[in-house]
Every structure is written in structure tokens, then in C-alpha cells.
Amino acid sequence: MHRQRRLGPTRLGWVAAVLIAVAGLACSKPAPPLPPAPVAGEREPFVIGVTDVLDVRVWRNPELTTQVVVRSDGKISVPLVDDVQAEGLTPEELKEVITEELSEYIKAPDVTVVVTAMNSNTVSVIGGVGRPGQVSLRRDMTILEAIAASGGFGPWAKKSRVRLLRRTPEGIQEYRFDYEDYLDGDIPPETNLVLKPGDTIVVPD
């Protein structure tokens, strides 16, 4: 018998917030300013998440080299040091943690951490698209590219009322995207925002 998966408090809070935001889409309010455009050559460091695949190598110690998947508890298992917290760290930060732990067993360990599969880097596309669900961010992707990866707009999609919901330290920020105005050149191309992991695109239908 399969047990029903329960959402944790954090996940439940996010789902509830998304539903509240979706319910308020019809409300008329001023559009928020666009977030700063990404600067060429500048990228935020990748933060490891659950289901990412990591290649942990220790130079001259092949028995300690391993490829692991970040578990649902956010940890990975590394030879000699057992469980290590990986979720929420950058590869460089995880390297430092593993290096410190291994220093108790070997002299001056030279550790390398490489992310071989960024499975946690996803956005959600819901509503009037061909295949609602999650889209992997294998590269920089815009709102329209994520919608295209989800099967494109559905027959009843309200293309002028697309919303992007993004979690920020101040709470959920909502950005509007009018596909029809975008095609007509009535709004700047920057409104087709570059996505960040965890974003939710809502296409009303």
C-alpha cells in the first residue's frame, strides 16, 4: 500500500500563498516594477537542492570518490564521514565542509564537488498550457520559453494575463506579462523575464 505523501509546513505555506495569489489575479492593482535585468557575465552561485546529483572526488583517494543524489532530507552520504548536509550550500561550501570532515582521517584532503545533474533547478507552470507542471532550468530561460516547454498556450489561455510569482525575502512578488502586447511591441522585451529556480508561472484560462 502506498502512503500518501504529506507536504511539510514550508511547502504547505508556499502552496497556500500561490493559491491566494492566483485567486487575486483578477484584482486590479498597479503593476510592480521589473526586477533588475541580469548583468552579462554575472550569475548567482548555484545552490544545491534535493534530487541534484553530485560527483564528490578526493584526489589520490579513489575509494572516497562517489556520485550521490541529494536525499529528501537534504543530505548526502560520503565515505568515512557518513551523512553531510548538502541542500542550501553551494558546491564550494560543500567542498569546504567535506574537506574539514575528512581532515580527521587523511592529511590535507583535496576535494572536488561537481554538480552533474541540476534536478532541483525547476520552475512551475500552471493553468492554461498544454502540459502543466515543472520545467527544468538547464540554462537561462524566459517566461515564454518555459511556456513553450510546457506545450505552449492552451486554446482558452488568457495570454494577456500571464503572471510570474517569485518568492523574495519580502514575500511573494508578482510580475505581469501580456503576451499580446509583447508581440505587438507595446511593452519592452524585458517584461519577458529570465526565470529563477522556484518561480511559478500562472496562465489563466
C-alpha positions in Angstrom: 0.0 0.0 0.0 1.4 3.4 -1.0 1.4 6.0 1.7 0.1 9.4 0.8 2.9 11.9 0.7 2.4 14.8 3.2 3.7 18.3 2.5 5.8 19.9 5.2 4.8 23.2 6.8 7.1 25.2 4.4 5.7 23.5 1.3 2.2 23.9 2.5 2.7 27.6 3.2 4.1 28.1 -0.3 1.2 26.3 -2.0 -1.3 28.3 0.1 0.4 31.5 -0.9 0.4 30.6 -4.6 -3.3 29.8 -4.4 -4.1 33.1 -2.7 -2.0 34.9 -5.3 -3.8 33.1 -8.2 -7.2 34.0 -6.6 -6.2 37.6 -6.6 -5.2 37.8 -10.3 -8.5 39.4 -11.3 -8.0 42.2 -8.8 -6.9 45.4 -10.4 -3.7 46.9 -9.0 -0.7 48.8 -10.3 1.9 46.6 -11.9 5.1 46.3 -9.8 8.4 47.5 -11.3 10.5 44.9 -13.1 13.4 43.2 -11.2 16.9 44.3 -12.3 18.0 42.7 -15.5 20.8 40.1 -15.1 24.2 41.5 -15.9 26.2 39.7 -18.6 28.9 37.5 -17.1 27.4 37.8 -13.6 25.5 34.8 -12.2 24.2 34.0 -8.8 26.1 30.9 -7.4 24.3 27.6 -7.8 22.7 26.4 -4.6 22.4 22.6 -4.2 18.9 21.2 -3.8 17.1 17.9 -3.2 17.5 15.4 -6.2 20.6 17.1 -7.5 23.3 14.7 -8.5 26.8 15.4 -7.1 30.2 14.0 -8.1 32.4 14.1 -5.0 36.1 13.4 -5.7 39.1 13.1 -3.4 42.4 13.3 -5.2 44.6 10.3 -4.7 41.8 8.6 -2.7 39.6 6.8 -5.3 37.9 4.8 -2.6 36.4 8.0 -1.3 35.2 9.2 -4.6 31.4 8.9 -5.1 28.5 10.0 -7.1 25.4 10.7 -4.9 21.9 12.1 -5.1 20.8 14.7 -2.6 18.2 12.9 -0.5 14.8 14.3 0.6 16.4 15.3 3.9 18.9 17.4 2.1 21.9 15.2 3.0 24.3 13.0 1.1 26.4 10.1 2.3 30.2 10.3 1.9 32.6 7.6 2.7 34.3 8.0 6.2 32.1 11.0 7.2 28.7 9.4 6.7 25.8 12.0 6.3 26.6 15.6 5.3 24.2 18.4 4.8 24.2 19.5 1.1 20.9 21.2 0.5 21.3 25.0 0.7 25.0 25.0 0.2 27.0 26.0 -2.9 29.4 23.3 -4.3 32.3 25.4 -3.0 30.7 25.5 0.5 30.0 21.7 0.4 33.6 21.1 -0.6 34.9 23.0 2.4 32.6 21.0 4.7 33.7 17.7 3.3 37.3 18.7 3.4 37.1 19.6 7.1 35.4 16.3 7.9 37.9 14.2 6.0 40.8 16.1 7.6 40.2 13.9 10.7 41.1 10.8 8.7 43.5 11.8 5.9 46.1 14.5 5.6 45.3 17.6 3.5 42.4 16.1 1.5 41.9 17.7 -1.9 38.2 17.6 -2.5 36.2 18.5 -5.6 32.4 18.8 -5.8 30.8 18.9 -9.2 27.0 19.1 -9.8 26.4 16.6 -12.7 22.6 17.0 -12.8 20.7 20.1 -11.6 17.4 18.4 -11.0 16.3 20.8 -8.3 16.6 23.8 -10.6 12.9 24.0 -11.7 10.0 26.4 -12.2 6.3 25.6 -12.2 3.9 26.4 -15.0 0.2 26.1 -14.1 -3.1 26.9 -15.7 -3.8 27.2 -19.5 -0.8 25.4 -21.0 -0.5 22.1 -22.8 1.4 20.3 -20.1 1.2 22.0 -16.7 3.9 21.0 -14.3 7.6 21.6 -13.6 10.2 22.7 -16.1 13.9 22.1 -15.6 16.2 25.2 -15.9 19.1 23.7 -17.7 20.1 27.2 -18.8 18.8 30.8 -18.7 15.1 30.6 -19.6 12.4 33.2 -20.0 8.7 33.1 -19.3 7.8 32.4 -22.9 10.4 29.6 -23.2 9.0 27.9 -20.1 5.5 28.1 -21.5 6.8 26.7 -24.8 8.5 23.8 -22.9 5.1 23.2 -21.2 3.3 22.6 -24.5 2.5 26.2 -25.3 -0.7 28.1 -24.6 -3.9 26.2 -24.3 -6.9 27.1 -26.5 -8.6 29.1 -23.7 -5.5 30.7 -22.3 -5.8 34.3 -21.4 -2.5 35.3 -22.9 -2.7 38.9 -21.8 -2.9 38.0 -18.1 0.1 35.8 -17.5 1.7 36.2 -14.1 5.0 35.3 -12.6 5.1 34.6 -8.9 8.5 34.8 -7.2 9.5 34.3 -3.6 11.6 37.1 -2.1 12.8 38.0 1.4 9.9 40.5 1.5 7.3 37.9 0.5 5.8 36.8 -2.8 6.3 39.2 -5.7 4.0 39.2 -8.7 5.0 40.3 -12.2 2.7 40.7 -15.1 3.3 39.6 -18.7 1.0 40.5 -21.6 1.9 38.2 -24.5 -0.2 40.0 -27.0 1.3 43.4 -26.1 4.7 41.8 -26.2 4.1 40.5 -29.8 2.9 43.9 -30.9 5.9 45.6 -29.4 3.8 47.7 -27.0 5.8 46.6 -23.9 9.6 46.3 -23.5 11.2 42.9 -24.2 12.5 42.9 -20.6 9.0 42.0 -19.4 9.7 38.5 -20.7 11.6 37.9 -17.5 14.5 35.5 -17.1 13.4 32.9 -14.6 14.8 31.8 -11.3 14.5 28.4 -9.5 11.3 28.2 -7.6 9.4 30.7 -9.8 5.7 29.9 -10.7 4.1 31.0 -13.9 0.4 31.3 -13.9 -1.5 31.2 -17.2 -5.3 31.9 -16.5 -7.8 30.1 -18.7 
